[in-house]
Amino acid sequence: MENQAVHVNIVREEDEEDFCSCCEDEEVWKETEELVKEESKEDLDEFSVKMFFKGISISDVEDSGSGISGIGVVMERSANVPVIQVQKKLDLYVEESVAEYLALMDGLVEAAQNNIRRVYAFTDSELLFDQLSHEEKLEIPLLMALRERILEHASNLEAFDLKLVPSIDLEQPLQLAQVAIGVVSLPSLGDKSLENCFICRDDKQSLMMITMKCSHKFCSNCMRTYVDGKVQSSQVPIKCPQMGCKYYISTAECRSFLPVTSFESLERALAEANVLHSDRIYCPYSNCSVLLDPHECLSTRASSSSQSDTSCVDCPVCHRLICWVCGVPWHSSMRCEDYQNLPLEERDDADITLHRLAQNQRWKRCQQCRRMIELTQGCYHMTCRSQLALIQRFLAGGFSLSDHHPYQSPPRCTDSYVDAMKDIHQLPWLERFVSVISDNYYEDYIQ
């Protein structure tokens, strides 16, 4: 392990300053630097990355032995390939030198998981650079163990190159590490001032306080929790949490305190909110629920199917048929107008199947008890057999035990009938009356 070679290319800050002083135009220097970056990025292949990593630690105001630590890693790949990012708040507070080691180690682990074979790493920590470049024994056991683990990961690569660069080259990983621990801006040297957060009412360090464009201030942890909650409930765009404030928080402000994963969720929520008033629909099947563009689905279906129904689309994910007009599973043999006229409680798959069968068998639905009925013989006049219909006729005065005309329709509902129905729970005799009536009462009585 000790023989593992670590190739280094020392580029110290004073060398950079000397070079900059030779440049009469500072803009020319910046443009040249950016051009070199782009050219070196084009030299990378799919198995190579340029890794910029940073670890930071912020101690508490009252206790310098405690605080928060975080890491940030940015791995640039070949052109047109998304970068790999690592952002993490450490479970324990550690010295910044340890945080630098952990940032590099996490970056190497992530690179291995992405099948990266060559890593060109960049750091601004002279301590870490010197300790990894030389084989001298370290006095701190933790740093020694971390160095061994890093060299072990590096030995599994085809190439590992570590370079010392100025801090300005590590702004991206520094920003990731800061956001991970809730630091919005680095304070001036010796600044230990505290500010009160309106949400949690705790005194927080000024470096963890966010000032919205509406001038309201909150701590980064509370704002992160607040925005995450709004995103999960699809309440976007998001207003300032100050009561009565009508200001909507911009995405640029959210980026300053949201971790990468949370910010990506916010962007997706905003994108979905922008299409709520468009023709897009969600797949109605609960185990799919993908967002669909009916026009794209229709064009795909038209090219692959001879069916001419313009309301039926095929979900490209679960491959099930959907009615995009009604936004429900496809209801074959039933027009959209007929489906939308159905009561909400009768729109599930079983009810649709029943309606389809009823349509084929020419069954009708009783308007009183909602049962399916079929005329097998006799005239077209039918009377509901349900107990409720009999009770309605009885209370309305249209039914008696001597009634031999069971097909007579009940009279119009009167005020006395309505009052009796309201007080039905106060009529114990009615319960006994209902108990002796069977669903086949008319058939039994007529016989």
HELIX and SHEET records of a PDB file:
HELIX    1   1 GLU A   13  SER A   21  1                                   9    
HELIX    2   2 GLU A   26  GLU A   42  1                                  17    
HELIX    3   3 GLU A   96  GLN A  113  1                                  18    
HELIX    4   4 GLU A  126  SER A  133  1                                   8    
HELIX    5   5 PRO A  141  SER A  155  1                                  15    
HELIX    6   6 SER A  167  LEU A  170  5                                   4    
HELIX    7   7 GLU A  171  ILE A  181  1                                  11    
HELIX    8   8 SER A  206  MET A  208  5                                   3    
HELIX    9   9 SER A  220  GLN A  232  1                                  13    
HELIX   10  10 THR A  251  ARG A  255  1                                   5    
HELIX   11  11 VAL A  260  ASN A  274  1                                  15    
HELIX   12  12 PRO A  294  SER A  304  1                                  11    
HELIX   13  13 CYS A  336  GLN A  340  1                                   5    
HELIX   14  14 LEU A  344  GLU A  346  5                                   3    
HELIX   15  15 ASP A  349  GLN A  361  1                                  13    
HELIX   16  16 GLN A  387  LEU A  395  1                                   9    
HELIX   17  17 ASP A  415  LYS A  422  1                                   8    
HELIX   18  18 ILE A  424  GLN A  426  5                                   3    
HELIX   19  19 PRO A  428  SER A  435  1                                   8    
HELIX   20  20 TYR A  441  ILE A  446  1                                   6    
SHEET    1   A 6 HIS A   7  ILE A  10  0                                        
SHEET    2   A 6 ALA A 159  LEU A 164  1                                        
SHEET    3   A 6 ARG A 118  THR A 123  1                                        
SHEET    4   A 6 SER A  48  SER A  59  1                                        
SHEET    5   A 6 GLY A  67  GLU A  76 -1                                        
SHEET    6   A 6 ILE A  84  LYS A  89 -1                                        
SHEET    1   B 2 LEU A 194  ASN A 196  0                                        
SHEET    2   B 2 ASP A 203  GLN A 205 -1                                        
SHEET    1   C 2 MET A 209  THR A 211  0                                        
SHEET    2   C 2 LYS A 217  CYS A 219 -1                                        
SHEET    1   D 2 ILE A 281  TYR A 282  0                                        
SHEET    2   D 2 LEU A 291  LEU A 292 -1                                        
SHEET    1   E 3 CYS A 312  ASP A 314  0                                        
SHEET    2   E 3 LEU A 321  CYS A 323 -1                                        
SHEET    3   E 3 VAL A 328  PRO A 329 -1                                        
SHEET    1   F 2 LYS A 364  ARG A 365  0                                        
SHEET    2   F 2 MET A 372  ILE A 373 -1                                        
END                                                                             
